[in-house]
Amino acid sequence: MRIVPLLLLICAWQAAASFGVLPKTLLPSFFDVAAQLGAHVRSGEIFGHTAASFARAGAGCGIAVAAGVALGLIMARMRAVERAMEPILLMIYPVPKPAMIPLFMIWLGIGDFSKVAVIALACLLPVVVATFNGARSVDDMLIWSARARGTSEARLLWRVVLPSALPQIAAGVRTAIAIAIIVLVSSEFISAEKGLGYLIFSYGGVGADDAMLAIVIWLAALGYFLDRGYLAGLRRVMRWHAFAH
Amino acid sequence: MASCLDLRAVVMRYGAGPGAVNALESIDLAVEDHEFVTIVGPSGCGKSTLLYLVGGFLRPTAGSLQLRGKEIAGPGPDRGIVFQRYSLFPWLTVRGNIGYGLDEQGMAKAERDRIVDEYVQLVHLEGFEERYPRELSGGMQQRVALAQTLACEPDILLMDEPFGALDAQTRRILQDEVRRIWRRDTKTVLFVTHDVEEAVALGTRIVVMSARPGRIKEMFVRGFDVGDGEEFEADPAFAELKLRIWRSVKEEVEAARA
């Protein structure tokens, strides 16, 4: 049943294209786009680009999660670090990260480093904020309970604060995964030789709108299944937590 | 010999200046080994604060709190505490929660598992070892909390309205269990409640606290024994003591309202 609205949308799209509501140059037909996607999959060409893209997104997101959890925990436990980092993070948050790509290229070269760095920066903020909030809202009773059962002040972070914050961290990582895919495509618009963003940009540049849309849809589908897979994995690994949905 | 627990002239004030709240005022209380002391009083009288001071989670404004002759400086496994709710670690199973304190002592897994199994049996949770707290009823969660606390073998057991959030039937059954465990191990217990019946059914000594600022108003020694069954309820001495204590508490509840 959940798929019905999506199918209706596709029908409307195809109808609009078939009956010439919009000229083909503005809206390629769904069938043409689907045929392009099929051709890309059959030739196997798309898989190499997909692998290159997801390696960049994965590396950037991975770095962001490791650094973000560490920074968020430290900020939550140490006032001085919180005060020092808060203005920096709040200023970076609204900056459109793709706008910083040229700067990163000057610093890190035009290869993968600059792309991974910009993805990592974009993913860092939701992870830091989620970890910080999660670590700050740990129930006092749990801290007291652990202290009364022999946990030292130093071990609290590992034994109580981090596990308590995990549900919020997991939600922050979910946001980071979506952001990684968004920023990935922008980062591949410039100076990439491989990757889904590169394909989208190349096809768009030569007016091959049906092929371009085929890649966009491929990316959207991958993003969707990645999110579903992530949530399903979380439910298995964090069976102790009652997820909202 | 020194008392198990010795409180002298304990004062607790929250905040400073004109907005300060006097939670406790000159509390003197000695608890002997194997005693089961219940503290009953109107809500807001500072009875939980008193327990948190003994737990070492709060520092008194003035006065001294000693456990076996040593000043209490912070929380420690020599004082086990059961809170009213939410004190289990949600990410640990029943087994993980009961074994938590043993794990923190660095006990090897095989030894820990053996002790955990013992406590699982003691609180009748066989078959639930691998469940998580959210998969348990409130009553079962409190059984786990009790086992978790007992497994650390504390010198004194502190209980902060542990059954206050449970339905009446579950509460009765858990009261019987606590009394059974106390008789078996002759643990020393300091138990806070607002329920007079619970205070009399469990405590060998019942402390009534005044409305805020909390002071010890009266103490009652329960002169008769309460067995493992329900017979004590038919005992006129039980009804009479309950009534005397309720009248004492009621004055304070009314004072708190006025």
Contacts between the chains, C-beta under 8 A, distances in Angstrom:
chain1	res1	chain2	res2	distance
A	139	B	86	6.0
A	141	B	83	5.3
A	141	B	86	5.4
A	141	B	87	5.0
A	142	B	86	7.5
A	142	B	87	6.9
A	142	B	89	6.5
A	144	B	52	7.8
A	144	B	55	7.0
A	144	B	57	5.0
A	144	B	75	6.6
A	144	B	81	7.3
A	144	B	83	7.7
A	144	B	87	7.8
A	145	B	81	7.2
A	145	B	83	6.9
A	145	B	87	4.4
A	145	B	88	7.9
A	145	B	89	7.6
A	146	B	89	7.7
A	146	B	100	7.7
A	147	B	56	7.9
A	147	B	57	7.3
A	147	B	74	7.5
A	147	B	75	3.8
A	147	B	76	7.9
A	148	B	55	6.0
A	148	B	56	7.8
A	148	B	57	7.8
A	148	B	75	4.7
A	148	B	76	7.0
A	148	B	77	6.8
A	148	B	79	6.4
A	148	B	80	6.6
A	148	B	81	5.0
A	149	B	77	5.8
A	149	B	80	7.7
A	149	B	100	5.6
A	149	B	101	3.8
A	149	B	104	6.0
A	149	B	148	7.2
A	149	B	149	7.8
A	149	B	152	5.8
A	150	B	76	7.3
A	150	B	77	4.2
A	150	B	101	5.5
A	150	B	104	4.1
A	150	B	105	6.0
A	150	B	152	7.0
A	151	B	104	5.4
A	155	B	104	7.7
A	159	B	104	7.7
A	160	B	89	7.3
A	163	B	89	7.1
A	163	B	91	4.4
A	164	B	90	8.0
A	164	B	91	7.8
A	166	B	91	6.9
A	238	B	91	7.7
A	239	B	132	6.5
A	240	B	90	5.4
A	240	B	91	4.8
A	240	B	92	7.6
A	240	B	93	7.9
A	240	B	132	4.0
A	240	B	133	7.5
A	240	B	134	6.7
A	241	B	90	6.9
A	241	B	91	7.5
A	241	B	134	7.6
A	242	B	134	5.5
